[in-house]
Each structure stands twice: as structure tokens, then as C-alpha cells.
Amino acid sequence: MRLAISVLLGLLPLAYAAAPDYFQPAHTLSGIGASRDDLSDETIDTRTELMIQSQTFSILRDPEAVPGAKRVTHDKKLQALFRQASERSGWPASLIEAVVYLESWGNPKATSITGPRGIMQMSQATARRIGLRVVRATRYRTVKEKVQVRNKKGKLVTRTVRHKVPYTVPGRDDRLVPERAIPAAARYLATMEQKFGGRDWAIFAYHCGEGCAAEMQELTRRARGIPPDQFTVARMFFSCSPARNRELYQAIQMQMERDYSPTYWFRIMRAQQLLASYREDPDGFESLADQYKMQFAEAAGLQRRAPHRLSVWLKRDDLRFNTDDDIRAGMGTALVRPFDRPDFFGYRLRIEPDSPDDLEFFSQASPAAVGALTYIAFETRRLWEEMKPQGERFRPLEVTSLVEPEEYAVRTSRSEARSHGTGQVFDIDYAGLPPAEYECLSFVLDDLGWDGYLGFVEEGMDTLHVGASPSSRDFFTTVFQDAAASLPGL
């Protein structure tokens, strides 16, 4: 994943009118958490590019990503249809192609379990409304059934009766015919562009639905801090938080839980870039796709979609700590101790190994992991303070796992335990957090994850398994150094 631009974000000093009584790093990320207030044009552009790049995972983790790219870009029939649809609709062929790629991987017979079908994955209602025929014919079959009836003498007797039962069979379905579906979908996108005022909103409506898009536009119009001339999907997405534009934030959260529609435009933009890359260098594209295959995880060796970003970010070479002796050798260099100042840094350690003798070894992690933990706690508390929740007191985040030797992971039943042998991940138990603080923590993790800085996954009950992306480890190491510098004598 290309995230070199993240370095530019990571070197912005944070200014406060009055310094808080907790740790604030000298290096921060612009536009994250509480910093979403009054985003500059430059910050929006930067965050948008980061968000687009971070969609690489959601696309390339799928086993169909490579064959789908070949199918979409090399099928002469499809390419001719894209050109014709572009000429008639005014939409770029590359955008139509990107929609096909994400929706069906170029498979004309693709069928979703939720109902949409065909190369453009349209519902029956949408297809019919834009002029496609979706017909199902009614047929009847005769069935026999034994029933008890009374004869003329009043006695119960068994007789066999026949009756017809209706059933439907597929008739004509234009969604399965690319020659009809692609031009119709392109015209529909052009219509949505006129209706909602931009191609980004048209793409959003294609996935979320027209009613959903209209509702989200209205909430965006009412939101604070969005200039009228920058009424875009990106502005909608990045201009809300639990503390700011809360109504818009809650609507986006609901749509994310439903089908991730708020991220669809970003995925289409990345799909467009990836298809252009495949045309230019198919081998390079396949090499990039290989980076999004799991090398180790619960389902190591199985050819399936990677379940989360950490499953592809952590490689076999990262498994450096197989035994306690490996951890001992890394102490003070590859591994460091988190800072034991809960009120100042916003987290506390609650490491409980099976053997008390392991506590010293298990209470460490890589500088990048400690920096990521420190930064998460900082941003969570900063956002929580902006919310000003009534009746709550900020509780330091509880860290329940840091580095663990691989041999220890074998003895546990936790699905992600093996990755602790890298020293790059940690676990946070959120069970005891007050509601507003948990909401802030979840939002900060999402915010950092959307831009490709972090990956995280639920592990068991009430536990989050968290790790930094390889490209962001230098930044989080810098945060660790900021934290060390804030405490003289360390």
C-alpha cells in the first residue's frame, strides 16, 4: 500500500491554547479525531488520498482481484461495451469499468445473496426502473395428496386428491446480459450525477440507494464547517465525529454497519487506479496482490479473503520472538517497556501471564507498538474531552497483552495470539470503559484505520487486537520517542 504521504501528515505540531495535564506528542496526524474541526482544503485532499490508498486492502484481499482485473481489462467485448456506454452517457469508460470490477469482477452471471444480479449487480427494482426487463414466469405443477374424508355412510376413508401448485421460473433478465446492463447502468449513473450534483454522489447513490443519498446530502448541508462549494462525499465523510456534527456521524455509522456505502466512492477511485496499473504492468499488479495474501493467521495456508488488515501486514519475518530467550535478547532494543504513568499517558498495563515469572518479559512491545498505543490513548482522551460527557470520568485504557513468545501462543486458544510474537501488536480490553469513552476509542481507531495507519479486530469478548501498518511504524516510533522525551531521566 502506498502511504508515503502519511509522513507529511505525521510531522505537524499540535498547538493548544492551554496545555492539558496529560501527554501530548510533538508529532501528530492532521485531521484525526478532535482535529476534524474546520478541516482545511489541504487536509481534506490529503485524507482523501490516504483513504483511497487504504482501500487497496479491501480490493486486493479478494481471490478474484487478479482474475477480475484480467477479465475486465482484456475482454474485447466488455471493452467495446465500456466505450459505447461512455459515449452515450458522458461518463468516463474507466469509471464504468471500475464499477463493474468492484461489483462483479466482470462476471456477467454474478449473483448476490441479497438479491442484486449481473455484471452491474442491480436489484430488480432499479433494473426495471431504468428500462431493463426482469421477468419471471408462473408455472404450475400437479401434486398428489392423501386426505381423509367421510364417505356416504359417514366413515372416514383415505383418498388421493390432485391439485395444482404455482411456482415461478426465471424468464428474461436483462441484468445478466452485459450488452443491456452496462449501457443502462451508465445512463443511470449519469442521471444520478444530474440529480445529486456530482459524480461522487452518483457513485454513492449507486451503492447506497437514491433515498439514502438524498438523506445523507441533507445531513451534510446542515453540518457545520462544510463550505457550500465543497459539498462532496469526502467532505461528508471527514467532517463528522461523536463530538461534532453528531447527527451526520450517526447516519454514517448506520450506513457503515449496513453495507459500507460511505466508503464506496473511495473504493471506486482506487479500483480505477488499480485497473490502470494492471494495464501498464500486470506482473507488478500481481506482485502487489501477493502482498495482501495471509502468510500466517488462524487460517494460514487457506486460499480465502484475508479477514482483516493485520492478517496481511504481519509477515513471517516479523515473528522474531519464539521463546522467552528471544524476548530477553530484544529487551531495550527491539522491545521497550510502555510508560507506567496511567494518568499522564492514558493507559495502564493489566498483563496476566500464566506464570508470574513471565510478567517481566510480556510487559514489552516494539517502540512502534508502544507509540501507537500512546497515540491512540492521546487521541481518545482529546476527543472525549471535546465531547464533555456528563457523569463520566476518563479511565485509562487497559492493555491486556503485548509481546508473547510464539510457543506461548500455541498453548492459548486466542485466534490472534501468534501475531504477538512480532512485538508489533497489543490488546485493549474495553469492557470497563464508560459509554462515551468507548465511542471515542472506536472512532479514533476507525479514523486511523481508514487512513491506513492501524489495523484492529475484535478478539474474544470485549477485547481489541491492534497493530500499526508497516508504513506507519516509523511515525509511531517517533511518538514513542516524544513520550520518552516528555519524562526526563528515561
C-alpha positions as CSV (number, residue, x, y, z in Angstrom):
1,M,0.0,0.0,0.0
2,R,1.4,3.4,-0.9
3,L,1.2,5.6,2.1
4,A,4.3,7.8,1.7
5,I,2.1,10.8,2.0
6,S,1.4,9.8,5.7
7,V,4.9,11.2,6.6
8,L,3.6,14.6,5.6
9,L,0.7,14.2,7.9
10,G,2.8,13.0,10.7
11,L,5.0,16.0,11.2
12,L,2.5,18.6,12.2
13,P,3.0,20.1,15.7
14,L,-0.1,20.3,17.8
15,A,-1.0,23.7,19.3
16,Y,-3.1,24.2,22.4
17,A,-4.3,27.5,23.9
18,A,-3.5,25.8,27.3
19,A,-1.5,22.6,27.5
20,P,-3.5,19.8,29.2
21,D,-2.2,17.8,32.1
22,Y,-1.6,14.7,30.0
23,F,0.9,13.7,27.4
24,Q,0.7,15.5,24.0
25,P,3.1,14.3,21.3
26,A,5.2,16.7,19.4
27,H,4.3,14.9,16.2
28,T,0.6,14.4,15.3
29,L,-1.6,13.4,12.4
30,S,-3.7,16.2,10.9
31,G,-7.5,15.8,10.8
32,I,-7.8,12.9,13.2
33,G,-10.3,12.7,16.0
34,A,-10.8,16.1,17.6
35,S,-8.8,17.7,14.8
36,R,-11.7,17.2,12.4
37,D,-13.0,20.5,13.4
38,D,-12.7,23.0,10.5
39,L,-10.7,20.8,8.1
40,S,-8.6,22.8,5.6
41,D,-8.8,22.0,1.9
42,E,-5.3,20.6,2.0
43,T,-6.1,18.3,4.9
44,I,-9.2,17.1,3.1
45,D,-7.2,16.4,-0.1
46,T,-4.6,14.5,1.9
47,R,-7.0,12.5,3.9
48,T,-9.0,11.7,0.8
49,E,-5.8,10.3,-1.0
50,L,-4.9,8.3,2.1
51,M,-8.4,6.9,2.3
52,I,-8.3,5.9,-1.4
53,Q,-5.0,4.2,-1.0
54,S,-6.2,2.3,2.1
55,Q,-8.9,0.7,0.0
56,T,-6.2,-1.4,-1.6
57,F,-6.7,-4.0,1.1
58,S,-10.5,-4.3,0.7
59,I,-10.0,-4.9,-3.1
60,L,-6.8,-7.0,-3.4
61,R,-7.5,-9.3,-0.5
62,D,-10.2,-11.0,-2.6
63,P,-9.0,-14.1,-4.6
64,E,-11.0,-12.7,-7.6
65,A,-9.0,-9.4,-7.7
66,V,-6.4,-10.6,-10.2
67,P,-8.6,-12.7,-12.5
68,G,-11.2,-10.0,-12.3
69,A,-8.7,-7.3,-13.4
70,K,-7.7,-9.5,-16.4
71,R,-11.3,-10.2,-17.3
72,V,-12.4,-6.6,-17.2
73,T,-9.4,-5.1,-19.0
74,H,-8.7,-7.8,-21.6
75,D,-12.2,-8.9,-22.7
76,K,-12.6,-7.1,-26.0
77,K,-16.4,-7.4,-25.9
78,L,-16.5,-5.7,-22.5
79,Q,-14.1,-3.0,-23.5
80,A,-16.2,-2.2,-26.5
81,L,-19.3,-2.0,-24.3
82,F,-17.5,0.4,-21.9
83,R,-16.6,2.7,-24.7
84,Q,-20.1,2.7,-26.2
85,A,-21.6,3.3,-22.7
86,S,-19.2,6.1,-22.2
87,E,-20.0,7.8,-25.5
88,R,-23.8,7.6,-24.8
89,S,-23.7,8.6,-21.1
90,G,-20.8,11.0,-20.9
91,W,-19.3,9.0,-18.1
92,P,-15.6,8.0,-18.4
93,A,-15.2,4.4,-19.5
94,S,-12.6,3.9,-16.7
95,L,-15.2,4.7,-14.1
96,I,-17.8,2.4,-15.6
97,E,-15.1,-0.3,-15.8
98,A,-14.2,0.3,-12.1
99,V,-17.9,-0.2,-11.0
100,V,-18.0,-3.4,-13.0
101,Y,-14.7,-4.6,-11.4
102,L,-15.9,-4.0,-7.8
103,E,-19.5,-5.1,-8.3
104,S,-18.9,-8.4,-10.1
105,W,-15.2,-8.8,-11.1
106,G,-16.6,-8.7,-14.6
107,N,-18.7,-11.9,-14.2
108,P,-22.0,-11.4,-16.2
109,K,-23.7,-14.1,-14.1
110,A,-22.7,-12.8,-10.7
111,T,-25.5,-13.2,-8.1
112,S,-25.6,-11.6,-4.6
113,I,-27.2,-13.4,-1.7
114,T,-29.1,-10.2,-1.0
115,G,-30.7,-10.1,-4.5
116,P,-28.7,-8.0,-7.0
117,R,-27.6,-9.9,-10.1
118,G,-25.5,-9.5,-13.2
119,I,-22.3,-7.7,-14.2
120,M,-23.6,-4.4,-12.7
121,Q,-25.2,-6.1,-9.6
122,M,-28.5,-4.3,-9.8
123,S,-31.6,-5.0,-7.8
124,Q,-34.8,-5.9,-9.6
125,A,-36.5,-2.6,-8.7
126,T,-33.6,-0.5,-10.0
127,A,-33.2,-2.6,-13.2
128,R,-36.9,-2.3,-14.1
129,R,-37.0,1.4,-13.3
130,I,-34.1,2.1,-15.7
131,G,-35.7,0.1,-18.5
132,L,-34.3,-3.4,-18.1
133,R,-36.6,-6.3,-18.3
134,V,-36.7,-8.7,-15.4
135,V,-39.5,-11.3,-15.9
136,R,-40.4,-14.4,-14.0
137,A,-42.9,-16.8,-15.5
138,T,-45.5,-18.6,-13.4
139,R,-45.8,-22.3,-13.9
140,Y,-47.9,-25.0,-12.2
141,R,-47.2,-28.5,-11.1
142,T,-49.7,-31.1,-10.1
143,V,-49.2,-32.7,-6.7
144,K,-50.9,-35.7,-5.1
145,E,-52.0,-35.6,-1.5
146,K,-53.7,-38.2,0.7
147,V,-56.6,-36.8,2.7
148,Q,-59.2,-38.3,5.0
149,V,-62.8,-37.7,4.0
150,R,-66.2,-39.3,5.0
151,N,-68.0,-41.5,2.6
152,K,-71.7,-41.6,2.1
153,K,-72.0,-43.8,5.2
154,G,-70.2,-41.3,7.3
155,K,-67.0,-43.4,7.7
156,L,-63.5,-41.9,7.4
157,V,-61.7,-43.1,4.3
158,T,-58.4,-42.1,2.7
159,R,-58.4,-40.7,-0.8
160,T,-55.8,-39.3,-3.1
161,V,-56.6,-35.9,-4.5
162,R,-54.7,-33.8,-7.0
163,H,-54.2,-30.1,-7.1
164,K,-52.0,-27.5,-8.8
165,V,-49.3,-25.6,-7.0
166,P,-47.9,-22.4,-8.7
167,Y,-44.2,-21.7,-8.9
168,T,-42.0,-19.2,-10.7
169,V,-39.1,-19.8,-13.1
170,P,-36.6,-17.3,-14.4
171,G,-37.7,-15.7,-17.7
172,R,-35.9,-12.8,-19.3
173,D,-33.4,-11.0,-17.0
174,D,-31.6,-8.2,-18.8
175,R,-29.3,-7.8,-15.7
176,L,-27.5,-10.9,-16.9
177,V,-26.9,-9.5,-20.4
178,P,-23.9,-7.1,-20.4
179,E,-25.0,-5.6,-23.7
180,R,-28.1,-4.3,-21.9
181,A,-27.0,-3.9,-18.3
182,I,-23.8,-1.9,-18.9
183,P,-25.3,0.9,-21.0
184,A,-28.4,1.1,-18.7
185,A,-26.2,1.4,-15.6
186,A,-24.1,4.1,-17.3
187,R,-27.2,6.1,-18.1
188,Y,-28.4,5.6,-14.6
189,L,-25.1,6.9,-13.2
190,A,-25.4,10.0,-15.5
191,T,-28.9,10.6,-14.2
192,M,-27.7,10.3,-10.6
193,E,-25.0,12.8,-11.4
194,Q,-27.6,15.3,-12.6
195,K,-29.9,14.6,-9.6
196,F,-27.3,14.8,-6.9
197,G,-24.8,17.3,-8.4
198,G,-21.6,15.3,-8.7
199,R,-20.1,12.0,-9.9
200,D,-19.0,11.2,-6.4
201,W,-22.6,11.5,-5.1
202,A,-23.8,9.4,-8.1
203,I,-21.4,6.6,-7.2
204,F,-22.5,6.9,-3.6
205,A,-26.2,6.6,-4.7
206,Y,-25.4,3.6,-6.9
207,H,-24.4,1.7,-3.8
208,C,-26.5,3.2,-1.1
209,G,-29.7,4.0,-3.0
210,E,-31.3,7.3,-4.0
211,G,-33.2,7.7,-0.8
212,C,-30.1,7.1,1.3
213,A,-28.1,9.6,-0.8
214,A,-30.8,12.3,-0.5
215,E,-30.8,11.8,3.3
216,M,-27.0,12.0,3.6
217,Q,-26.9,15.1,1.4
218,E,-29.5,16.8,3.6
219,L,-27.5,16.0,6.7
220,T,-24.3,17.2,5.0
221,R,-26.0,20.5,4.1
222,R,-26.9,21.0,7.8
223,A,-23.4,20.1,9.1
224,R,-21.0,22.7,10.4
225,G,-17.8,23.5,8.8
226,I,-18.6,22.4,5.2
227,P,-18.2,25.2,2.6
228,P,-21.1,25.2,0.1
229,D,-18.6,24.9,-2.8
230,Q,-17.1,21.7,-1.3
231,F,-20.2,19.7,-1.0
232,T,-18.6,16.3,-1.7
233,V,-18.7,12.8,-0.4
234,A,-15.2,13.2,1.0
235,R,-16.3,16.3,3.0
236,M,-19.3,14.4,4.2
237,F,-17.2,11.5,5.4
238,F,-14.4,13.5,7.1
239,S,-16.5,16.3,8.7
240,C,-18.2,14.5,11.5
241,S,-17.3,12.9,14.8
242,P,-19.0,11.9,18.0
243,A,-18.4,15.4,19.2
244,R,-19.0,17.4,16.0
245,N,-21.9,17.0,13.5
246,R,-23.2,14.1,15.6
247,E,-26.3,13.6,13.5
248,L,-24.3,13.1,10.4
249,Y,-21.8,10.9,12.3
250,Q,-24.6,8.6,13.5
251,A,-26.0,8.4,10.0
252,I,-22.7,7.4,8.6
253,Q,-22.2,4.8,11.3
254,M,-25.5,3.3,10.5
255,Q,-24.7,3.1,6.8
256,M,-21.3,1.6,7.5
257,E,-22.9,-1.1,9.6
258,R,-25.4,-1.8,6.8
259,D,-23.1,-2.1,3.7
260,Y,-20.1,0.3,4.0
261,S,-21.7,2.6,1.4
262,P,-19.9,5.8,2.8
263,T,-16.6,4.2,1.6
264,Y,-17.8,3.1,-1.8
265,W,-16.7,6.1,-3.7
266,F,-13.2,5.8,-2.3
267,R,-13.1,2.1,-3.3
268,I,-14.2,3.0,-6.9
269,M,-11.4,5.6,-7.1
270,R,-8.9,3.0,-6.0
271,A,-10.3,0.4,-8.4
272,Q,-9.9,2.8,-11.2
273,Q,-6.2,3.3,-10.3
274,L,-5.6,-0.4,-9.8
275,L,-7.1,-1.3,-13.2
276,A,-4.8,1.4,-14.9
277,S,-1.9,-0.2,-13.0
278,Y,-2.9,-3.7,-14.3
279,R,-2.9,-2.4,-17.9
280,E,0.5,-0.9,-17.5
281,D,2.2,-3.7,-15.6
282,P,0.2,-6.9,-15.0
283,D,3.2,-8.6,-13.2
284,G,3.6,-5.6,-10.9
285,F,-0.2,-5.8,-10.1
286,E,0.1,-9.5,-9.3
287,S,3.1,-8.8,-7.1
288,L,1.1,-6.2,-5.2
289,A,-1.8,-8.6,-4.8
290,D,0.5,-11.1,-3.3
291,Q,1.3,-8.7,-0.5
292,Y,-2.4,-8.9,0.5
293,K,-2.3,-12.7,1.0
294,M,-2.0,-14.1,4.5
295,Q,1.3,-15.6,5.5
296,F,0.1,-16.6,8.9
297,A,-3.1,-16.3,10.8
298,E,-5.8,-18.6,12.1
299,A,-6.4,-19.8,8.6
300,A,-2.8,-19.9,7.4
301,G,-2.4,-21.7,4.1
302,L,-6.1,-21.4,3.1
303,Q,-7.0,-19.5,0.0
304,R,-9.6,-17.2,1.2
305,R,-10.2,-13.5,1.8
306,A,-7.9,-12.0,4.5
307,P,-10.2,-11.3,7.5
308,H,-8.5,-8.1,8.5
309,R,-5.5,-5.8,7.7
310,L,-3.3,-7.2,10.4
311,S,-3.5,-10.7,8.8
312,V,-1.7,-9.4,5.7
313,W,0.5,-6.7,7.3
314,L,2.2,-9.1,9.6
315,K,4.6,-11.4,7.8
316,R,6.6,-14.5,8.8
317,D,9.7,-12.4,9.0
318,D,8.0,-10.4,11.8
319,L,7.8,-13.4,14.0
320,R,11.0,-12.7,15.9
321,F,10.1,-13.8,19.4
322,N,9.6,-17.5,19.5
323,T,10.8,-18.1,23.1
324,D,11.4,-16.1,26.3
325,D,15.1,-16.1,25.4
326,D,14.3,-14.3,22.2
327,I,12.4,-11.7,24.2
328,R,15.2,-11.4,26.6
329,A,17.7,-10.7,23.8
330,G,15.4,-8.0,22.4
331,M,14.9,-6.1,25.6
332,G,15.9,-2.5,25.4
333,T,16.4,-2.5,21.6
334,A,13.7,-4.3,19.5
335,L,11.4,-4.3,22.6
336,V,10.8,-1.5,25.1
337,R,8.6,-1.1,28.1
338,P,5.4,1.0,27.9
339,F,5.3,4.0,30.2
340,D,3.8,3.3,33.6
341,R,2.0,6.6,34.1
342,P,-1.7,5.9,33.5
343,D,-3.0,9.4,34.4
344,F,-0.4,11.0,32.2
345,F,-0.3,8.7,29.2
346,G,-4.0,7.4,29.3
347,Y,-3.4,3.7,29.5
348,R,-2.4,1.1,32.1
349,L,-1.0,-2.4,31.9
350,R,-3.0,-5.4,33.0
351,I,-0.8,-8.2,31.8
352,E,-1.6,-11.5,33.4
353,P,0.5,-14.4,32.1
354,D,0.0,-17.9,33.2
355,S,3.3,-17.8,35.1
356,P,4.2,-14.7,37.2
357,D,7.8,-15.2,36.0
358,D,6.7,-14.2,32.5
359,L,5.4,-10.8,33.6
360,E,8.7,-9.0,33.0
361,F,9.1,-10.5,29.5
362,F,5.4,-10.0,28.5
363,S,5.3,-6.3,29.6
364,Q,7.1,-5.1,26.5
365,A,6.5,-4.3,22.8
366,S,8.2,-2.7,19.8
367,P,8.7,1.0,20.0
368,A,6.2,1.4,17.2
369,A,3.6,-0.6,19.1
370,V,4.1,1.4,22.3
371,G,4.0,4.6,20.2
372,A,0.7,3.5,18.6
373,L,-0.8,2.7,21.9
374,T,0.3,6.0,23.3
375,Y,-1.1,7.9,20.3
376,I,-4.5,6.1,20.5
377,A,-4.8,6.9,24.2
378,F,-3.9,10.6,23.5
379,E,-6.4,11.0,20.6
380,T,-9.1,9.1,22.5
381,R,-8.8,11.4,25.6
382,R,-8.6,14.5,23.4
383,L,-11.8,13.6,21.6
384,W,-13.5,12.6,24.9
385,E,-12.7,16.0,26.4
386,E,-14.3,17.7,23.3
387,M,-17.5,15.7,23.8
388,K,-17.7,16.7,27.5
389,P,-19.7,13.7,28.6
390,Q,-21.8,14.2,31.7
391,G,-21.2,12.0,34.6
392,E,-18.1,10.3,33.2
393,R,-14.5,10.3,34.3
394,F,-11.8,9.3,31.8
395,R,-10.5,5.8,32.5
396,P,-7.0,4.8,31.3
397,L,-7.2,2.2,28.6
398,E,-6.5,-1.3,29.9
399,V,-3.8,-3.1,27.9
400,T,-4.0,-6.9,28.5
401,S,-1.4,-8.3,26.0
402,L,1.8,-7.1,24.4
403,V,4.6,-9.3,23.2
404,E,4.3,-13.0,23.7
405,P,6.6,-15.8,22.5
406,E,5.2,-18.0,19.8
407,E,5.4,-21.1,22.0
408,Y,3.1,-19.4,24.4
409,A,0.6,-18.6,21.7
410,V,0.4,-22.3,20.8
411,R,-0.9,-23.0,24.3
412,T,-3.7,-20.4,24.1
413,S,-7.0,-20.6,22.2
414,R,-6.9,-16.9,21.1
415,S,-7.2,-16.6,17.4
416,E,-4.7,-13.8,17.0
417,A,-2.2,-15.0,19.7
418,R,0.5,-16.0,17.3
419,S,0.9,-12.5,16.0
420,H,2.0,-11.3,19.4
421,G,5.3,-13.0,18.6
422,T,6.1,-10.0,16.4
423,G,6.0,-7.4,19.2
424,Q,4.0,-5.2,16.8
425,V,0.5,-5.7,18.3
426,F,-1.3,-5.2,21.6
427,D,-4.7,-5.9,23.0
428,I,-7.0,-3.4,24.7
429,D,-9.9,-4.5,27.0
430,Y,-12.7,-2.1,26.6
431,A,-15.3,-3.8,28.9
432,G,-14.9,-1.3,31.7
433,L,-14.9,1.9,29.6
434,P,-17.7,4.4,30.1
435,P,-20.0,4.6,27.0
436,A,-18.7,8.0,25.7
437,E,-15.1,7.0,26.1
438,Y,-15.7,3.7,24.3
439,E,-17.4,5.6,21.5
440,C,-14.3,7.9,21.2
441,L,-11.9,5.0,21.3
442,S,-13.9,3.2,18.5
443,F,-14.0,6.4,16.4
444,V,-10.2,7.1,16.8
445,L,-9.4,3.5,15.8
446,D,-11.7,3.8,12.8
447,D,-10.2,7.2,11.9
448,L,-6.6,5.9,12.0
449,G,-7.7,2.7,10.2
450,W,-9.4,4.5,7.4
451,D,-6.2,6.2,6.5
452,G,-4.1,3.1,6.7
453,Y,-2.2,3.8,9.9
454,L,-3.7,1.0,12.0
455,G,-5.4,-2.4,11.8
456,F,-7.6,-3.8,14.5
457,V,-10.0,-6.7,15.1
458,E,-12.3,-8.0,17.9
459,E,-10.7,-10.9,19.7
460,G,-13.0,-12.8,22.0
461,M,-15.3,-10.7,24.2
462,D,-14.6,-7.0,24.9
463,T,-11.0,-7.1,23.5
464,L,-9.5,-5.3,20.6
465,H,-6.3,-6.6,18.9
466,V,-4.5,-3.7,17.4
467,G,-1.3,-3.1,15.3
468,A,0.3,-0.4,13.2
469,S,0.7,-0.7,9.5
470,P,4.3,-1.3,8.3
471,S,4.4,2.1,6.6
472,S,3.3,3.9,9.8
473,R,5.7,2.3,12.2
474,D,8.3,5.0,11.8
475,F,5.8,7.6,12.7
476,F,4.6,5.8,15.8
477,T,8.2,5.2,16.8
478,T,8.6,8.9,16.7
479,V,5.6,9.2,19.0
480,F,7.3,6.8,21.4
481,Q,10.4,9.0,21.3
482,D,8.2,12.0,22.0
483,A,6.8,10.2,25.0
484,A,10.2,9.2,26.3
485,A,11.4,12.8,25.9
486,S,8.5,14.1,28.0
487,L,9.8,12.2,31.0
488,P,13.3,13.3,31.9
489,G,15.6,10.6,33.1
490,L,14.0,7.8,31.0
